Amino acid sequence: GADAEFKTVPSDGIGDWMAHGAATKVIAVDKPSAALRDSDIPTSQFFSEGNGGESRKSYHGYPKGYAQLVESPRTWTITPMQIDTRNRDCGVTPADINNCTQFVPGPEPKQARYGFGIPEGTNYSGILECPCNGQFGGDTSFYGEGTLTKQVTHSYSAATAVCGAAAGVTDAQTCFDAAATFLGVNTVAVHNATVNSTSVPHGCSVARDPSDGSVTASFNAAASDASCAAGSAQVGETHFPDTGVTLHLDLAGDSTFEFQDSPKGQYCSDNQVNPLAKFVMPTSATSDATAALQKCQAFCSSSESCQACSVDCSLGSMKRCQWVALTECGDVLSWAGLIPGDISYKRQGGNATITLTGPADVWFGVGFDALQMHDQPYTLIVNSSGVMERKLGTCGSEADHCPGTLLTPSITLVSNSVESDIRTVVLTRPFQGSTDDYFTFSPSITPSTNMISAVGSSQVFAYHAAHGVGAITTLPSNGTATCLCDDGKKGNMCEADGSNCKYFVKNCVSEDQGGDLLEQQNPTCNSVQYAGGLQCCGHERIMLDENQTCDNCGDLLRYHMKWRFWFQEYTPANDTHNASHYNLDRFYYTTEQQAGEYDIPPAFARPGIPIPGYPDWPLNKPTPGTHCNGTCPDGPDCECYHEITYRWESPNMRLVYAGGHCHAPSCISLELFRNDTGELELLCGQYPVYGQGNVSADKYDEAGYIALPPCLWGDEGDLDPTTLLPEGTPLVSIKRNRNTHLGHFGEMASWQMRGTSF
């Protein structure tokens, strides 16, 4: 509208459904003039309802008296997700329009269709589902153990509590290897010990001897009630062999806590992962947002395990949200925002004493919480003149090799001395960083921190002569133990040469949280198992293997899109009549909650063809989520489908429109139920209508594509009347797809709904 404008902003990564895997997205933001209006009509609207049917024939519209209202509409923009599957042998110019009027598949990478090959008579391309491949993310089961496209390692983390049952280290050698890799304590003696004791925590732990500073890594197979503890004072030390720099930390915490509020427009990616408490806004007023945040902070202050409060707008509205108390924030993601303090971090009070040693004749430094300069770390630079605080990686395209930004001093320099050509500086500073540009010490939350180090060629801070990477772990100075926990496998998806890698763990929900994907171990949930979908379908990426070529692969396919908007003028309410239209709020939920997409594995593994994501799945056993009838897997009457569900509670909403997101070629149904009584009552059923290819009678009847008739409620014609769902109404979504003979990547199961709150 006239009082809003479009802006292109960075996307929030894998959790950002608006970006569909792109690096940026377009959002509408209010102009200053919006605050001067005497109107509650929206300044902009987001149109997405009814997509996902892969068809031109799905209905997009609302019953009489309802609409998406926009005050003074002026401009619109589109963010298409287009995957080019045109067989280049058929041509891509206007002169080729009559070639291949029936679908002819082109080349596909090995991993397409789970390696089962192109079936005879298929009417879709396997590239449509974005399979990972020999140019990015291809699985070792197809591309060999030596491939650089999928790199899997094992990782461990330190914890100040006993590891969970699934995260415990189970043997001594693994414990000792993990300790040696993880501790970063290369300047003190590290001893390995296998014990059978009730005074040492069960599993793998490390402890520092206060008398001499030595560290012991212990593996205890015995049952034990002993636990790990943070301690108010912690000590850590690490040495960087590549630079000759040593860092020693003495962290003296106290009993005070304070909250650090984020800018407006941030939220924690883990805001729905086992929240400790929830504080709902009664209305959408800003004052209610502030009150909900304050209630969350009060709870978090009294909870030892609470580390942050985050806004969570999963109630069906982006204006009336809740603040949740969390044990971990996860990644910080972006959105339009409600108030400063969309995230509020609980920070322990205390002071850090930092000792740095290095060569006396040149500058040297360390960067915190980083593996490279591009991570923009808070950095301490030491030379003969003193110590500088800088934020590296702030120079745009030259971020990797520039001096960054000089920060306002927050440290107190205690000493700067030289002995035997080694410079030693001692400085102090508070745990809490002055701003987001400064590192904040949180030893009770994150006892381990990645580090980088560098040395120069002179006393003048300039391009480094050598650099190195390491980590530091602070341990309680009183000798209590810190547990080492098994974080499991970590997988990087990379280009064919091992570059431009991507690592992620999605917030897939468990059965206790209302979902299925964690129990099914769905491959979409992490980059170790990931086999296909949005993460392998980057902008301008060629979805073929490296050795696959075609004569016309470089030919650009040009296409045109045509859009129509139907509109009516809005008449506001007055003393004699109601408003001509009620505005429809958006209610958006996904059956694959928090994942954004999911995999439908084939019903059964085949001999010699492992299922990516389930490489060791046994033959003749249905894959997770699969249900079958008949003589399976090889009988002629065998029929199978894959199912996921999600259960949640509704906000106060009156549904007028509901459209499901269900992909060809496997969609069976997407159903929404209410469950007030324990017996499911169908609210909306989405059942696809598949095209038959009878284009002579209907030019839009594309073979294999689907139309998804939406559910509509209203007061006209044969529509069912609208029904108000009170806040807290139990809802259940069930999604089913065929998988008897083939699996499918990148499936989605969202509910794009519109309605009112009255």
C-alpha positions, -999 to 999 in steps of 0.1 A, spaced: 0 0 0 9 37 -1 22 36 35 45 6 31 75 -4 10 93 -35 0 128 -43 13 152 -71 5 167 -86 36 189 -116 44 170 -148 50 171 -167 83 186 -198 68 170 -233 68 142 -223 92 130 -194 70 100 -208 50 94 -174 33 128 -176 16 125 -213 3 162 -217 6 173 -184 -10 199 -162 6 175 -132 7 138 -125 9 115 -96 2 94 -82 31 70 -53 34 78 -27 61 58 4 71 68 38 61 68 66 88 35 78 73 18 46 85 19 58 121 0 90 111 -30 71 97 -64 70 115 -70 35 103 -65 -1 113 -66 -14 77 -34 -33 69 -7 -14 49 4 -46 32 -6 -83 27 11 -115 21 -5 -138 -5 4 -175 -5 -28 -194 1 -34 -223 -22 1 -230 -35 18 -263 -34 -6 -280 -57 18 -279 -87 -12 -269 -109 -28 -239 -126 -63 -250 -115 -62 -246 -77 -88 -221 -65 -76 -189 -48 -105 -169 -34 -127 -161 -4 -165 -161 3 -186 -130 1 -178 -104 27 -143 -115 34 -110 -103 18 -74 -95 24 -76 -57 29 -49 -34 18 -51 4 22 -43 22 -10 -26 -6 -29 3 5 -51 28 -23 -59 33 -60 -56 62 -84 -59 65 -122 -63 91 -146 -50 87 -177 -72 104 -210 -65 110 -224 -100 128 -256 -108 137 -260 -145 131 -296 -155 128 -291 -192 146 -318 -212 171 -298 -233 168 -323 -262 132 -309 -265 146 -273 -270 139 -242 -250 130 -215 -275 96 -203 -287 101 -224 -318 103 -255 -297 69 -250 -280 54 -280 -298 83 -304 -291 77 -330 -264 41 -321 -257 40 -353 -236 66 -354 -209 100 -368 -218 124 -370 -189 160 -357 -193 191 -368 -174 189 -371 -136 216 -375 -110 223 -409 -94 205 -399 -62 173 -388 -78 143 -411 -70 165 -427 -43 186 -444 -69 158 -465 -82 160 -451 -118 135 -434 -141 103 -455 -143 88 -462 -176 60 -438 -185 69 -413 -158 53 -378 -161 76 -359 -139 113 -353 -135 132 -365 -105 150 -331 -105 117 -316 -94 124 -329 -59 159 -313 -56 179 -345 -50 214 -339 -36 240 -349 -62 276 -352 -73 279 -314 -74 265 -307 -40 256 -328 -10 256 -362 -27 255 -392 -3 284 -416 1 261 -445 -7 259 -432 -43 291 -413 -47 316 -433 -26 333 -429 8 358 -406 -8 333 -380 -20 337 -345 -7 301 -337 -12 291 -353 22 316 -352 50 307 -368 83 326 -364 116 318 -371 153 315 -342 178 315 -338 215 306 -310 239 312 -301 275 283 -299 299 279 -288 335 252 -315 341 252 -353 336 248 -362 299 214 -375 288 210 -412 282 214 -408 244 244 -385 248 267 -404 271 301 -415 260 301 -453 262 338 -464 261 371 -452 276 391 -447 243 363 -426 228 363 -405 261 401 -400 260 400 -391 223 372 -367 228 390 -350 257 422 -346 238 404 -331 209 380 -310 228 399 -295 258 423 -273 240 446 -276 271 479 -281 255 501 -263 280 493 -286 310 495 -323 317 464 -343 307 460 -377 323 436 -405 312 420 -427 338 395 -456 337 378 -458 371 350 -477 388 338 -452 413 307 -437 429 325 -404 435 331 -396 398 302 -389 374 292 -418 352 306 -417 317 332 -393 305 343 -363 325 373 -340 329 385 -322 361 413 -298 369 436 -305 400 437 -272 419 471 -280 433 491 -282 400 466 -273 372 468 -307 356 437 -321 340 424 -357 342 400 -372 317 381 -400 335 359 -428 321 336 -442 348 315 -473 338 300 -476 373 266 -462 382 271 -430 402 251 -402 417 280 -378 413 272 -350 390 291 -323 371 289 -288 384 298 -254 369 313 -238 400 315 -200 405 352 -199 396 366 -215 364 400 -218 348 411 -226 313 442 -225 291 450 -232 255 480 -229 233 482 -222 195 512 -241 181 509 -223 147 513 -188 163 531 -195 196 503 -177 215 489 -190 248 456 -179 264 448 -184 301 413 -175 315 404 -171 352 366 -166 354 352 -155 387 314 -156 386 291 -142 412 254 -147 421 240 -118 402 221 -120 369 210 -94 344 191 -95 312 204 -84 278 176 -75 254 180 -80 217 169 -54 191 134 -57 179 131 -84 151 150 -114 165 139 -148 179 154 -180 191 153 -210 167 147 -232 197 117 -213 209 95 -244 207 120 -269 220 109 -280 255 101 -245 268 102 -242 306 73 -218 308 51 -197 284 37 -162 289 9 -154 264 0 -118 254 -37 -113 262 -41 -89 233 -19 -76 205 -11 -44 223 25 -34 227 20 -30 265 10 -67 266 41 -77 248 63 -59 273 43 -74 302 47 -109 288 85 -104 285 87 -91 320 68 -121 334 92 -144 315 123 -126 329 109 -129 364 105 -166 359 139 -170 343 156 -152 372 143 -178 396 151 -208 374 186 -222 374 182 -239 340 166 -209 322 190 -190 300 169 -169 277 134 -156 270 123 -156 233 92 -144 215 72 -172 199 45 -164 174 33 -199 167 -2 -191 181 -14 -183 146 -8 -145 148 23 -124 142 10 -96 164 -4 -115 195 25 -138 205 40 -153 237 74 -153 254 89 -186 263 116 -194 289 143 -216 273 173 -236 284 190 -228 251 183 -202 224 198 -221 194 203 -199 164 192 -162 163 168 -157 135 151 -126 121 115 -115 116 95 -82 115 96 -80 153 74 -68 182 96 -50 208 132 -46 218 137 -78 239 121 -102 214 150 -122 228 162 -115 264 194 -132 275 201 -141 311 237 -132 318 257 -143 349 276 -115 366 313 -118 372 348 -108 360 373 -124 337 411 -122 341 427 -128 308 464 -136 304 480 -137 269 515 -146 260 532 -145 226 563 -133 207 575 -99 220 587 -85 187 554 -86 167 517 -81 174 496 -112 183 460 -118 191 431 -141 197 395 -141 185 366 -155 205 338 -178 194 351 -182 158 368 -206 134 377 -179 108 378 -141 105 346 -141 85 328 -152 117 333 -116 129 348 -124 163 355 -101 192 393 -100 192 421 -89 215 452 -76 197 485 -72 217 516 -52 209 542 -32 226 517 -3 231 490 -23 249 459 -42 240 432 -33 214 397 -47 212 384 -52 177 355 -68 158 370 -86 127 352 -94 95 333 -61 91 347 -50 57 322 -64 33 338 -85 5 372 -80 20 360 -94 53 386 -122 55 416 -99 54 409 -65 69 415 -49 103 378 -48 111 363 -23 136 382 -8 166 359 -11 196 356 12 226 378 -2 254 360 -24 279 392 -39 294 415 -29 323 451 -35 314 469 -49 346 504 -55 331 524 -57 299 558 -72 304 585 -90 284 609 -117 295 631 -139 273 615 -125 242 580 -135 253 554 -108 260 528 -114 287 498 -92 292 472 -95 320 439 -77 317 404 -79 332 369 -72 320 333 -80 330 316 -112 319 290 -92 301 300 -77 268 293 -40 264 273 -46 232 267 -74 207 301 -67 192 318 -79 224 321 -115 236 301 -124 267 315 -151 290 289 -176 300 308 -205 317 278 -220 332 261 -223 298 290 -227 273 322 -238 290 338 -244 256 346 -218 230 361 -220 195 391 -196 191 414 -182 164 448 -168 168 473 -148 146 507 -132 148 520 -103 126 553 -94 111 559 -62 132 544 -43 161 520 -26 136 486 -44 133 484 -55 97 481 -87 76 491 -117 97 522 -138 92 507 -169 107 473 -180 121 458 -210 138 425 -224 151 417 -239 185 393 -241 214 394 -234 251 374 -251 279 371 -236 313 369 -261 342 359 -254 378 390 -243 397 379 -262 428 384 -296 410 348 -305 404 341 -324 371 328 -312 338 310 -339 317 318 -346 281 288 -355 261 284 -372 227 267 -348 203 267 -375 176 276 -373 140 280 -339 123 276 -338 85 288 -312 61 271 -310 27 296 -295 2 304 -287 -34 323 -314 -53 357 -299 -43 348 -298 -6 341 -261 -5 310 -240 4 299 -265 30 266 -264 48 259 -279 83 225 -278 101 203 -295 126 167 -286 123 143 -282 152 123 -313 142 97 -320 169 92 -352 189 61 -371 197 59 -355 231 59 -321 212 31 -332 189 50 -344 159 66 -375 143 98 -365 125 122 -372 154 108 -406 162 109 -414 124 145 -401 123 135 -383 91 165 -374 70 154 -338 66 163 -331 103 201 -328 99 228 -325 74 242 -360 82 212 -378 68 199 -351 44 194 -365 9 173 -340 -10 151 -309 -9 155 -272 -5 191 -274 9 203 -290 -23 184 -267 -46 204 -234 -44 199 -205 -68 213 -212 -103 225 -246 -91 227 -273 -118 210 -305 -104 231 -330 -123 262 -350 -114 296 -337 -124 301 -362 -152 266 -356 -167 266 -333 -198 242 -325 -225 246 -305 -257 222 -278 -248 224 -277 -209 236 -241 -210 206 -229 -229 184 -205 -208 148 -213 -205 127 -181 -206 91 -182 -194 63 -158 -186 39 -157 -157 5 -141 -157 -13 -129 -126 -48 -115 -120 -60 -98 -89 -97 -94 -83 -106 -65 -60 -136 -47 -46 -137 -12 -30 -139 -13 7 -168 5 25 -162 12 62 -188 6 88 -211 35 99 -242 39 120 -265 22 94 -244 -7 81 -214 -30 88 -182 -28 69 -184 -43 34 -156 -68 42 -139 -84 72 -101 -86 69 -88 -122 70 -59 -128 93 -34 -155 83 -31 -187 104 -2 -209 93 8 -243 106 29 -271 92 25 -308 98 63 -311 95 65 -285 123 99 -266 124 114 -287 96 100 -268 66 100 -300 45 104 -337 50 114 -369 32 90 -397 21 114 -427 20 104 -456 -3 84 -482 16 111 -508 14 149 -509 8 160 -528 -23 190 -552 -25 222 -533 -32 205 -499 -31 208 -484 4 183 -456 13 201 -423 18 193 -412 53 186 -448 63 217 -465 50 215 -496 72 177 -501 69 170 -539 67 152 -554 37 115 -564 40 109 -540 69 87 -509 62 106 -477 65 97 -453 94 62 -438 89 52 -464 63 19 -483 64 12 -512 40 -17 -534 28 -14 -566 8 15 -589 2 45 -567 6 71 -558 -5 69 -578 -38 32 -589 -41 11 -575 -69 -15 -562 -43 11 -544 -22 0 -508 -15 19 -485 9 16 -449 21 38 -427 43 21 -407 72 31 -379 94 10 -361 120 11 -330 141 -10 -320 172 -13 -285 186 -38 -262 202 -55 -234 182 -56 -197 190 -90 -181 190 -99 -184 153 -129 -186 130 -118 -204 98 -130 -190 65 -104 -205 42 -80 -235 45 -57 -247 19 -32 -275 23 2 -279 7 7 -313 -10 31 -322 -38 26 -342 -69 31 -370 -78 25 -388 -45 -1 -368 -26 -30 -388 -12 -45 -365 14 -40 -337 40 -67 -337 67 -73 -313 96 -93 -325 126 -105 -310 159 -101 -333 189 -122 -318 218 -137 -351 228 -109 -376 220 -127 -386 188 -114 -368 157 -139 -345 139 -129 -336 104 -127 -298 98 -110 -298 64 -100 -325 40 -76 -318 11 -79 -345 -16 -60 -339 -48 -75 -340 -83 -48 -354 -106 -46 -342 -142 -52 -369 -169 -34 -352 -198 -66 -347 -218 -53 -313 -231 -75 -315 -263 -106 -310 -241 -89 -289 -214 -56 -273 -221 -49 -270 -184 -54 -308 -177 -17 -315 -173 -9 -351 -168 2 -359 -133 -3 -325 -119 -28 -318 -92 -55 -294 -82 -62 -289 -45 -97 -277 -39 -96 -256 -7 -121 -257 22 -143 -226 24 -168 -216 51 -193 -187 48 -229 -176 46 -236 -180 9 -246 -209 -14 -238 -244 -2 -210 -234 21 -209 -247 56 -212 -219 82 -181 -206 99 -173 -221 133 -154 -203 160 -126 -224 175 -119 -212 210 -83 -207 221 -69 -241 232 -90 -262 208 -70 -294 202 -62 -298 165 -46 -327 146 -32 -327 111 -26 -360 92 -7 -361 59 -4 -392 36 16 -398 5 21 -429 -17 55 -446 -14 49 -482 -25 76 -482 -52 94 -448 -49 103 -422 -23 102 -385 -25 124 -356 -13 113 -321 -1 76 -329 6 56 -303 25 24 -304 45 15 -269 56 -19 -254 63 -23 -220 48 -55 -206 64 -74 -174 67 -100 -163 92 -110 -140 120 -106 -140 158 -143 -132 164 
